[in-house]
Amino acid sequence: MAGSLEREIKLRFDSPDAARTAVLGLDTTLVRPRRLQSDIILDTEDGRLSGARSALRVRLEPERSFLTFKGPPQPSVMKLREELETLVDNGVLLLTILARLGFCVAFRYEKFREEYEGHGVLFAVDETPIGTWVEIEGSDSGITDAAARLGRSPSDYVVASYRTLYLQACQLRGVEPRDMVFPR
């Protein structure tokens, strides 16, 4: 069964207010209010998924959860990869089931996310422990147009995962990486 292709970019912003103002300035509509997303990346003990440049993620939100499989990145100026995703009733129970099947937690990360729609794309304003980002998801032309409306060009596109960005930030600061979560 073939999944859909996820196509997205990230753009860095100085603050959540700057990101929100920029996105709202494009005449977008809020479709999901700000909420905490807790993402758990799972893998086998031998790292079979990461070795195949794939990912299995359980996303926990206050009122819903998702199971997502992401295939290896494909060549593109944008982040392009197969994505299979389904809504699940109980994300915590799903994590228990997956652990019994041999999957273990490889990485956890959190972000506050709010989502807007407009001009045929989805904009996500993400507040993370490593800064503020706007993710734009849609078609090639939709993303390119939306980024240009935000005053950005392909040289500004970030296609790395939050995990990769976090590991780079830890390396720059000379700190040991753990999980990318907000202080408790």
Secondary structure, DSSP 4 states (H G I P E B T S, - for coil): ---EEEEEEEEEES-HHHHHHHHHTT--EEEEEEEEEEEEEEEETT-HHHHTT-EEEEEE-SS-EEEEEE----SSSSEEEEEEEEEES-HHHHHHHHHHTTEEEEEEEEEEEEEEEETTEEEEEEEETTEEEEEEES-HHHHHHHHHHTT--GGG-B-S-HHHHHHHHHHHHT-----B----
